[in-house]
Amino acid sequence: MIQQNSRSLNMGVIGGGLAGLAAACTLAARGHRVTLLEKNEWVGGKAAVHQQDGFRFDMGPTILTLPSVLKRIFNEANRKLEDYMELVPLDPQWRCFFEDGSVLDLISDIQKMRENLDKFSNTPGAGAGYERFMQISKQLHKVSDKFFFWRSVGGIADTMEVGGAFSPAVLKDVLSLRMGRSVAGLVRSCVPDERAAQMIDHFTQYVGSSPEASPAVLCGIAHMQTEEGVWYPIGGTRAVPVALEKLARELGVDIRTSVDVVAIQNDGQSVRGVTTSAGETFQFDAVVSNCDSVRTHRELLSGSATEKKFEKRRKYEPACSGVVL
């Protein structure tokens, strides 16, 4: 992480998705010169929009969770998120329709949700199981916030680098992550009703992960969401990158679209800049890649010591994707 008291650097950001825009805004707010390079004609990545016959369709995410993350980005520049976009809270947070014709709403109030599940389910203990699951989720959220959420984590060893030492307190937190258990397994150990379990699975599914294949620590998402709520940006989720782009330009970020980066120039020790598909070269002191990490290492850093080290870590599989109709 580049601190605010560092010397001003010439920074390059590859990719203008939400993370790329966030990185560009944060770096510019901390006094660095930032150039953002995006291969598409627009910024925002998956938060794109399609317009036809007077209608507008969000092509990516449809809701916003954890608005505190966005607020933190704007706070870096001493701005208020509310001055750039309007957010409306949603409760119920979502509605589930099942094959047997039953309908179940997810609401943020845990006690009321427990009561609803007791009425909805024919399985004894469904409500109490949900409350127990949410207590576990709260603990996982606490540990995640402490070790993962605001840090770059490449492996379990990174979670042990707290205060420069491995302490019994850290061990207790790490063990609470329920290593070896999946999201689906933890959910069903608490909630016996399969329909309710499917509803809880969706906390993980809507961020693109399979409950059967994801580690139980992702169950912390449930508490994150119920604690901060689900929000709808007026104008659709496209309003999020629009607000970030506005902030970036106000902070002096040089945003260049239709620029496809094909290589990160480096000497094995440090980055010198990037090369585009058009043969253009940009010189930077440091580069932030908002590309998929596998593509960044295999293509942009091809042949480098960094790429070889990355490949030795583990076998990489494609991430989940989805189509929403």
Contacts in CASP RR format, 6 or more apart in sequence:
PFRMAT RR
TARGET T0000
AUTHOR 0000-0000-0000
METHOD contacts of the structure
MODEL  1
MIQQNSRSLNMGVIGGGLAGLAAACTLAARGHRVTLLEKNEWVGGKAAVH
QQDGFRFDMGPTILTLPSVLKRIFNEANRKLEDYMELVPLDPQWRCFFED
GSVLDLISDIQKMRENLDKFSNTPGAGAGYERFMQISKQLHKVSDKFFFW
RSVGGIADTMEVGGAFSPAVLKDVLSLRMGRSVAGLVRSCVPDERAAQMI
DHFTQYVGSSPEASPAVLCGIAHMQTEEGVWYPIGGTRAVPVALEKLARE
LGVDIRTSVDVVAIQNDGQSVRGVTTSAGETFQFDAVVSNCDSVRTHREL
LSGSATEKKFEKRRKYEPACSGVVL
1 152 0 8 1.000
2 9 0 8 1.000
2 11 0 8 1.000
2 27 0 8 1.000
2 30 0 8 1.000
2 32 0 8 1.000
2 286 0 8 1.000
3 30 0 8 1.000
4 30 0 8 1.000
4 31 0 8 1.000
6 30 0 8 1.000
8 31 0 8 1.000
8 32 0 8 1.000
8 33 0 8 1.000
9 32 0 8 1.000
9 33 0 8 1.000
9 285 0 8 1.000
9 286 0 8 1.000
10 32 0 8 1.000
10 33 0 8 1.000
10 35 0 8 1.000
10 283 0 8 1.000
10 284 0 8 1.000
10 285 0 8 1.000
11 27 0 8 1.000
11 32 0 8 1.000
11 33 0 8 1.000
11 34 0 8 1.000
11 35 0 8 1.000
11 284 0 8 1.000
11 285 0 8 1.000
11 286 0 8 1.000
11 287 0 8 1.000
11 288 0 8 1.000
12 34 0 8 1.000
12 35 0 8 1.000
12 36 0 8 1.000
12 37 0 8 1.000
12 273 0 8 1.000
12 274 0 8 1.000
12 282 0 8 1.000
12 284 0 8 1.000
12 286 0 8 1.000
12 287 0 8 1.000
12 288 0 8 1.000
13 20 0 8 1.000
13 23 0 8 1.000
13 24 0 8 1.000
13 27 0 8 1.000
13 34 0 8 1.000
13 35 0 8 1.000
13 36 0 8 1.000
13 37 0 8 1.000
13 287 0 8 1.000
13 288 0 8 1.000
13 290 0 8 1.000
14 37 0 8 1.000
14 261 0 8 1.000
14 264 0 8 1.000
14 274 0 8 1.000
14 287 0 8 1.000
14 288 0 8 1.000
14 289 0 8 1.000
14 290 0 8 1.000
14 291 0 8 1.000
14 296 0 8 1.000
14 300 0 8 1.000
15 36 0 8 1.000
15 37 0 8 1.000
15 38 0 8 1.000
15 39 0 8 1.000
15 45 0 8 1.000
15 261 0 8 1.000
15 289 0 8 1.000
15 290 0 8 1.000
15 291 0 8 1.000
16 24 0 8 1.000
16 36 0 8 1.000
16 38 0 8 1.000
16 43 0 8 1.000
16 44 0 8 1.000
16 45 0 8 1.000
16 255 0 8 1.000
16 290 0 8 1.000
17 38 0 8 1.000
17 43 0 8 1.000
17 44 0 8 1.000
17 45 0 8 1.000
17 46 0 8 1.000
17 47 0 8 1.000
17 241 0 8 1.000
17 290 0 8 1.000
18 44 0 8 1.000
18 45 0 8 1.000
18 46 0 8 1.000
18 47 0 8 1.000
18 240 0 8 1.000
18 241 0 8 1.000
18 244 0 8 1.000
19 290 0 8 1.000
20 36 0 8 1.000
20 288 0 8 1.000
20 290 0 8 1.000
21 36 0 8 1.000
21 43 0 8 1.000
21 44 0 8 1.000
21 241 0 8 1.000
21 244 0 8 1.000
21 245 0 8 1.000
21 248 0 8 1.000
22 73 0 8 1.000
22 244 0 8 1.000
23 288 0 8 1.000
23 290 0 8 1.000
24 34 0 8 1.000
24 36 0 8 1.000
24 248 0 8 1.000
24 253 0 8 1.000
24 255 0 8 1.000
24 288 0 8 1.000
25 73 0 8 1.000
25 74 0 8 1.000
25 76 0 8 1.000
25 77 0 8 1.000
25 244 0 8 1.000
25 247 0 8 1.000
25 248 0 8 1.000
25 251 0 8 1.000
25 253 0 8 1.000
26 73 0 8 1.000
26 76 0 8 1.000
27 34 0 8 1.000
27 288 0 8 1.000
28 34 0 8 1.000
28 77 0 8 1.000
28 248 0 8 1.000
28 251 0 8 1.000
28 252 0 8 1.000
28 253 0 8 1.000
29 76 0 8 1.000
29 77 0 8 1.000
29 78 0 8 1.000
29 251 0 8 1.000
30 76 0 8 1.000
34 248 0 8 1.000
34 251 0 8 1.000
34 252 0 8 1.000
34 253 0 8 1.000
34 254 0 8 1.000
35 253 0 8 1.000
35 254 0 8 1.000
35 256 0 8 1.000
35 282 0 8 1.000
35 284 0 8 1.000
36 43 0 8 1.000
36 248 0 8 1.000
36 253 0 8 1.000
36 254 0 8 1.000
36 255 0 8 1.000
36 256 0 8 1.000
37 256 0 8 1.000
37 259 0 8 1.000
37 261 0 8 1.000
37 274 0 8 1.000
37 276 0 8 1.000
37 282 0 8 1.000
38 255 0 8 1.000
38 256 0 8 1.000
38 257 0 8 1.000
38 258 0 8 1.000
38 259 0 8 1.000
39 257 0 8 1.000
39 258 0 8 1.000
39 259 0 8 1.000
39 260 0 8 1.000
39 261 0 8 1.000
40 257 0 8 1.000
40 258 0 8 1.000
41 257 0 8 1.000
41 258 0 8 1.000
42 48 0 8 1.000
42 257 0 8 1.000
43 241 0 8 1.000
43 244 0 8 1.000
43 245 0 8 1.000
43 255 0 8 1.000
43 257 0 8 1.000
44 241 0 8 1.000
44 244 0 8 1.000
44 245 0 8 1.000
45 241 0 8 1.000
46 59 0 8 1.000
46 60 0 8 1.000
46 61 0 8 1.000
47 58 0 8 1.000
47 59 0 8 1.000
47 60 0 8 1.000
47 61 0 8 1.000
47 237 0 8 1.000
47 238 0 8 1.000
47 240 0 8 1.000
47 241 0 8 1.000
48 59 0 8 1.000
48 60 0 8 1.000
48 238 0 8 1.000
49 56 0 8 1.000
49 57 0 8 1.000
49 58 0 8 1.000
49 59 0 8 1.000
49 236 0 8 1.000
49 238 0 8 1.000
50 56 0 8 1.000
50 57 0 8 1.000
50 59 0 8 1.000
51 57 0 8 1.000
56 235 0 8 1.000
56 236 0 8 1.000
56 238 0 8 1.000
58 236 0 8 1.000
58 237 0 8 1.000
58 238 0 8 1.000
60 237 0 8 1.000
60 324 0 8 1.000
61 237 0 8 1.000
62 236 0 8 1.000
62 237 0 8 1.000
62 324 0 8 1.000
63 90 0 8 1.000
63 230 0 8 1.000
63 231 0 8 1.000
63 232 0 8 1.000
63 237 0 8 1.000
64 70 0 8 1.000
64 87 0 8 1.000
64 230 0 8 1.000
64 231 0 8 1.000
64 232 0 8 1.000
64 233 0 8 1.000
64 237 0 8 1.000
64 240 0 8 1.000
65 224 0 8 1.000
65 225 0 8 1.000
65 228 0 8 1.000
65 229 0 8 1.000
65 230 0 8 1.000
65 231 0 8 1.000
66 224 0 8 1.000
66 225 0 8 1.000
66 228 0 8 1.000
67 81 0 8 1.000
67 87 0 8 1.000
67 228 0 8 1.000
67 231 0 8 1.000
68 228 0 8 1.000
70 81 0 8 1.000
70 240 0 8 1.000
71 81 0 8 1.000
73 244 0 8 1.000
73 247 0 8 1.000
74 80 0 8 1.000
74 81 0 8 1.000
74 84 0 8 1.000
74 247 0 8 1.000
77 247 0 8 1.000
77 250 0 8 1.000
77 251 0 8 1.000
79 247 0 8 1.000
81 87 0 8 1.000
81 243 0 8 1.000
84 243 0 8 1.000
84 246 0 8 1.000
84 247 0 8 1.000
85 233 0 8 1.000
85 234 0 8 1.000
85 239 0 8 1.000
85 240 0 8 1.000
85 242 0 8 1.000
85 243 0 8 1.000
86 233 0 8 1.000
86 234 0 8 1.000
87 231 0 8 1.000
87 232 0 8 1.000
87 233 0 8 1.000
87 234 0 8 1.000
88 231 0 8 1.000
88 232 0 8 1.000
88 233 0 8 1.000
88 234 0 8 1.000
89 229 0 8 1.000
89 230 0 8 1.000
89 231 0 8 1.000
90 229 0 8 1.000
90 230 0 8 1.000
90 231 0 8 1.000
90 232 0 8 1.000
91 107 0 8 1.000
91 108 0 8 1.000
91 229 0 8 1.000
91 230 0 8 1.000
92 105 0 8 1.000
92 106 0 8 1.000
92 107 0 8 1.000
93 106 0 8 1.000
93 107 0 8 1.000
93 108 0 8 1.000
93 225 0 8 1.000
93 226 0 8 1.000
93 229 0 8 1.000
93 230 0 8 1.000
94 105 0 8 1.000
94 106 0 8 1.000
94 202 0 8 1.000
94 230 0 8 1.000
95 103 0 8 1.000
95 104 0 8 1.000
95 105 0 8 1.000
95 106 0 8 1.000
96 103 0 8 1.000
96 104 0 8 1.000
96 105 0 8 1.000
96 106 0 8 1.000
96 195 0 8 1.000
96 198 0 8 1.000
96 199 0 8 1.000
96 202 0 8 1.000
97 103 0 8 1.000
98 104 0 8 1.000
98 195 0 8 1.000
98 198 0 8 1.000
102 120 0 8 1.000
102 195 0 8 1.000
104 116 0 8 1.000
104 117 0 8 1.000
104 120 0 8 1.000
104 195 0 8 1.000
104 196 0 8 1.000
104 199 0 8 1.000
105 116 0 8 1.000
106 113 0 8 1.000
106 199 0 8 1.000
107 113 0 8 1.000
107 116 0 8 1.000
108 225 0 8 1.000
108 226 0 8 1.000
108 229 0 8 1.000
108 230 0 8 1.000
110 130 0 8 1.000
110 131 0 8 1.000
110 134 0 8 1.000
110 226 0 8 1.000
111 131 0 8 1.000
113 127 0 8 1.000
113 130 0 8 1.000
114 127 0 8 1.000
114 128 0 8 1.000
114 130 0 8 1.000
114 131 0 8 1.000
115 127 0 8 1.000
117 126 0 8 1.000
117 127 0 8 1.000
117 130 0 8 1.000
117 193 0 8 1.000
117 196 0 8 1.000
118 125 0 8 1.000
118 126 0 8 1.000
118 127 0 8 1.000
120 126 0 8 1.000
120 193 0 8 1.000
120 195 0 8 1.000
120 196 0 8 1.000
121 127 0 8 1.000
121 193 0 8 1.000
121 195 0 8 1.000
121 196 0 8 1.000
122 193 0 8 1.000
123 192 0 8 1.000
123 193 0 8 1.000
124 192 0 8 1.000
125 192 0 8 1.000
126 191 0 8 1.000
126 192 0 8 1.000
126 193 0 8 1.000
126 196 0 8 1.000
127 191 0 8 1.000
127 196 0 8 1.000
129 190 0 8 1.000
129 191 0 8 1.000
129 192 0 8 1.000
130 190 0 8 1.000
130 191 0 8 1.000
130 196 0 8 1.000
130 200 0 8 1.000
132 190 0 8 1.000
133 186 0 8 1.000
133 187 0 8 1.000
133 190 0 8 1.000
133 191 0 8 1.000
133 200 0 8 1.000
133 219 0 8 1.000
133 222 0 8 1.000
134 222 0 8 1.000
134 223 0 8 1.000
134 226 0 8 1.000
136 186 0 8 1.000
136 190 0 8 1.000
136 219 0 8 1.000
137 219 0 8 1.000
137 220 0 8 1.000
137 221 0 8 1.000
137 222 0 8 1.000
137 223 0 8 1.000
138 220 0 8 1.000
138 223 0 8 1.000
139 176 0 8 1.000
140 176 0 8 1.000
140 177 0 8 1.000
140 178 0 8 1.000
140 216 0 8 1.000
140 217 0 8 1.000
140 219 0 8 1.000
140 220 0 8 1.000
140 223 0 8 1.000
141 220 0 8 1.000
141 221 0 8 1.000
141 223 0 8 1.000
141 224 0 8 1.000
141 227 0 8 1.000
143 173 0 8 1.000
143 174 0 8 1.000
143 176 0 8 1.000
143 177 0 8 1.000
143 217 0 8 1.000
144 217 0 8 1.000
144 220 0 8 1.000
146 162 0 8 1.000
146 173 0 8 1.000
147 153 0 8 1.000
147 158 0 8 1.000
147 159 0 8 1.000
147 162 0 8 1.000
147 173 0 8 1.000
147 174 0 8 1.000
148 159 0 8 1.000
148 217 0 8 1.000
151 158 0 8 1.000
152 158 0 8 1.000
153 159 0 8 1.000
156 174 0 8 1.000
159 170 0 8 1.000
159 174 0 8 1.000
160 166 0 8 1.000
160 170 0 8 1.000
160 174 0 8 1.000
162 170 0 8 1.000
177 215 0 8 1.000
177 216 0 8 1.000
177 217 0 8 1.000
178 186 0 8 1.000
178 215 0 8 1.000
178 216 0 8 1.000
178 217 0 8 1.000
179 215 0 8 1.000
180 215 0 8 1.000
180 216 0 8 1.000
181 215 0 8 1.000
181 216 0 8 1.000
182 211 0 8 1.000
182 212 0 8 1.000
182 213 0 8 1.000
182 214 0 8 1.000
182 215 0 8 1.000
182 216 0 8 1.000
183 201 0 8 1.000
183 204 0 8 1.000
183 209 0 8 1.000
183 211 0 8 1.000
183 212 0 8 1.000
183 214 0 8 1.000
183 215 0 8 1.000
183 216 0 8 1.000
183 218 0 8 1.000
183 219 0 8 1.000
184 197 0 8 1.000
184 201 0 8 1.000
184 211 0 8 1.000
184 212 0 8 1.000
185 211 0 8 1.000
185 216 0 8 1.000
186 216 0 8 1.000
186 219 0 8 1.000
187 197 0 8 1.000
187 200 0 8 1.000
187 201 0 8 1.000
187 211 0 8 1.000
187 219 0 8 1.000
188 194 0 8 1.000
188 197 0 8 1.000
191 197 0 8 1.000
191 200 0 8 1.000
200 222 0 8 1.000
201 211 0 8 1.000
203 218 0 8 1.000
203 219 0 8 1.000
203 220 0 8 1.000
203 221 0 8 1.000
203 222 0 8 1.000
203 225 0 8 1.000
204 210 0 8 1.000
204 211 0 8 1.000
204 214 0 8 1.000
204 218 0 8 1.000
204 219 0 8 1.000
204 221 0 8 1.000
205 211 0 8 1.000
207 218 0 8 1.000
207 221 0 8 1.000
208 319 0 8 1.000
208 320 0 8 1.000
208 321 0 8 1.000
208 322 0 8 1.000
209 218 0 8 1.000
209 320 0 8 1.000
210 320 0 8 1.000
233 239 0 8 1.000
233 240 0 8 1.000
245 255 0 8 1.000
248 255 0 8 1.000
249 255 0 8 1.000
259 276 0 8 1.000
259 278 0 8 1.000
259 280 0 8 1.000
260 276 0 8 1.000
260 277 0 8 1.000
260 278 0 8 1.000
261 274 0 8 1.000
261 275 0 8 1.000
261 276 0 8 1.000
261 277 0 8 1.000
261 291 0 8 1.000
261 300 0 8 1.000
262 275 0 8 1.000
262 276 0 8 1.000
262 277 0 8 1.000
262 299 0 8 1.000
262 300 0 8 1.000
263 274 0 8 1.000
263 275 0 8 1.000
263 299 0 8 1.000
263 300 0 8 1.000
263 302 0 8 1.000
264 271 0 8 1.000
264 273 0 8 1.000
264 274 0 8 1.000
264 287 0 8 1.000
264 289 0 8 1.000
264 296 0 8 1.000
264 300 0 8 1.000
264 301 0 8 1.000
265 271 0 8 1.000
265 272 0 8 1.000
265 273 0 8 1.000
265 274 0 8 1.000
265 275 0 8 1.000
265 281 0 8 1.000
266 272 0 8 1.000
266 273 0 8 1.000
266 301 0 8 1.000
266 304 0 8 1.000
266 306 0 8 1.000
268 304 0 8 1.000
268 305 0 8 1.000
268 306 0 8 1.000
271 284 0 8 1.000
271 285 0 8 1.000
271 286 0 8 1.000
271 287 0 8 1.000
272 283 0 8 1.000
272 284 0 8 1.000
273 281 0 8 1.000
273 282 0 8 1.000
273 283 0 8 1.000
273 284 0 8 1.000
273 287 0 8 1.000
274 281 0 8 1.000
274 282 0 8 1.000
274 284 0 8 1.000
274 287 0 8 1.000
274 300 0 8 1.000
275 281 0 8 1.000
276 282 0 8 1.000
289 296 0 8 1.000
289 300 0 8 1.000
291 300 0 8 1.000
292 319 0 8 1.000
293 310 0 8 1.000
294 316 0 8 1.000
297 306 0 8 1.000
297 307 0 8 1.000
297 310 0 8 1.000
297 311 0 8 1.000
298 307 0 8 1.000
298 310 0 8 1.000
298 311 0 8 1.000
301 307 0 8 1.000
301 310 0 8 1.000
END
